[in-house]
């Protein structure tokens, strides 16, 4: 006759539970909390925005002062009926700006200095300089 020891089954289950790491759930909670903090809107540094306009195939303003050592956004509004292309070899940036549209370029941080830019489609008239101070 076979007899089954029913008292060992619950003990084995208990032993199995004790072998699991005890930090599983709290660690997961901490990971979720860190994810929320690092992706919260207030946790992201806001970049300063500077604007350039294109009108009559010219940039306005022609000289733009920005803070050195900080990232910034450059919003370019093309008021002309033709497209233009913002190009700056010094800043390593090139962006097509369709007629009647706006584009945003993320720049920096820049070292103190002067950074020329031009419109590739109208380089004789569409010129300017960004000065990082």
Secondary structure, DSSP 8 states (H G I E B T S, - for coil): -----THHHHHHHHHHHHHS-TTHHHHHHHHHHHHHHHHSGGGS---EEEEEEEETTEEESSEEEE-TTS-EEEEEEE-SSS-EEEEETTTTEEEEE-TT-EEEEEE----SEEEEEEEGGGTTT-EEEEEE-
